[in-house]
Amino acid sequence: MNVLMIINGSAYGLDSTYNAIRLAASLSKRDGVTVTTFLMGDGVTAAMAGQKTPDGYYKLDRMLSVVTRGGGQILCCGTCMDARGISEQMLMEGAARSTMEALTDATLAADKVLVF
């Protein structure tokens, strides 16, 4: 089963972003499930490497790495990255700059599409 998750919310401050990434990680651990996570808008900030958070606070880049370890993809909207001054070098390992065309392809290939 192919699952596409589209995440629009900012990295921190929104429970929906945190819970979407938790779900993406959980799904990626299931046999027969391939997860593509497409980060748009402020969601691209979740894939920034080396996030500094208070002790005991979750780190979304580490949580997203579970998706790539499970064979999934982390794709980041290139236009959204540009609008926020985020370069490819600032992304976590395994995350990639992407396009609307790639999102279109992933949408058509998905058995389920979840939007947060």
C-alpha positions as CSV (number, residue, x, y, z in Angstrom):
1,M,0.0,0.0,0.0
2,N,1.3,3.4,-0.9
3,V,0.5,6.2,1.5
4,L,1.0,9.9,0.7
5,M,1.1,12.3,3.6
6,I,1.0,16.1,2.9
7,I,2.1,18.2,5.8
8,N,1.5,22.0,5.7
9,G,2.0,23.1,9.3
10,S,5.0,24.6,11.0
11,A,7.5,22.3,12.6
12,Y,6.8,23.4,16.2
13,G,3.7,24.8,17.8
14,L,1.1,22.7,16.0
15,D,0.0,19.4,17.4
16,S,-1.2,18.4,13.9
17,T,2.4,18.5,12.5
18,Y,3.8,16.5,15.4
19,N,1.0,13.9,15.1
20,A,1.2,13.7,11.3
21,I,4.9,12.9,11.6
22,R,4.2,10.4,14.4
23,L,1.7,8.7,12.1
24,A,4.1,8.7,9.1
25,A,6.8,7.0,11.3
26,S,4.3,4.4,12.6
27,L,3.0,3.6,9.1
28,S,6.6,3.3,7.7
29,K,7.2,0.5,10.2
30,R,4.4,-1.7,8.8
31,D,5.1,-4.4,6.3
32,G,3.8,-3.7,2.8
33,V,3.4,0.0,3.5
34,T,5.4,2.7,1.6
35,V,5.1,6.2,2.9
36,T,5.9,9.4,1.0
37,T,5.8,12.5,3.1
38,F,5.5,15.8,1.2
39,L,6.2,18.9,3.2
40,M,4.6,22.1,2.0
41,G,4.4,25.6,3.3
42,D,5.8,25.9,6.8
43,G,6.0,22.1,6.9
44,V,9.3,22.2,5.1
45,T,10.9,23.5,8.4
46,A,10.3,20.0,9.9
47,A,13.0,18.6,7.6
48,M,15.7,21.0,8.7
49,A,18.8,19.2,10.0
50,G,20.2,19.7,13.5
51,Q,17.2,21.1,15.2
52,K,17.9,22.6,18.6
53,T,15.0,22.1,21.0
54,P,14.8,22.2,24.8
55,D,15.9,19.1,26.7
56,G,13.2,16.5,26.6
57,Y,11.4,18.1,23.7
58,Y,10.9,16.1,20.5
59,K,13.0,16.7,17.4
60,L,11.0,16.3,14.2
61,D,14.1,15.7,12.0
62,R,14.9,12.6,14.0
63,M,11.3,11.5,13.9
64,L,11.2,11.9,10.1
65,S,14.3,9.8,9.8
66,V,12.2,6.8,10.8
67,V,10.3,7.2,7.5
68,T,13.4,7.1,5.4
69,R,14.8,4.1,7.4
70,G,11.5,2.3,6.6
71,G,12.1,2.9,2.8
72,G,9.9,6.0,2.6
73,Q,10.6,9.4,1.1
74,I,10.7,12.9,2.6
75,L,10.0,15.4,-0.2
76,C,10.1,19.2,0.4
77,C,8.3,21.7,-1.8
78,G,11.1,23.7,-3.5
79,T,9.0,26.9,-3.9
80,C,8.2,26.7,-0.2
81,M,11.8,26.2,0.7
82,D,12.8,29.2,-1.4
83,A,10.2,31.4,0.3
84,R,11.7,30.5,3.7
85,G,15.3,30.8,2.7
86,I,15.9,27.1,3.2
87,S,18.6,25.5,1.0
88,E,19.0,21.8,0.2
89,Q,22.1,21.8,2.4
90,M,20.0,22.7,5.4
91,L,17.8,19.6,5.0
92,M,18.2,16.4,7.1
93,E,19.8,13.4,5.5
94,G,17.3,11.6,3.3
95,A,15.1,14.7,2.6
96,A,15.0,16.1,-0.9
97,R,13.9,19.3,-2.6
98,S,10.9,18.5,-4.8
99,T,8.3,19.9,-7.1
100,M,4.6,20.1,-7.7
101,E,5.0,17.6,-10.5
102,A,6.5,15.1,-8.0
103,L,3.6,15.7,-5.7
104,T,1.2,15.2,-8.6
105,D,2.9,11.8,-9.4
106,A,2.8,10.8,-5.8
107,T,-0.8,11.7,-5.5
108,L,-1.8,9.6,-8.5
109,A,0.3,6.6,-7.3
110,A,-1.1,6.7,-3.7
111,D,-3.7,4.3,-2.4
112,K,-4.4,6.8,0.4
113,V,-3.7,10.5,0.7
114,L,-3.6,12.1,4.2
115,V,-3.4,15.9,4.5
116,F,-2.4,17.7,7.7
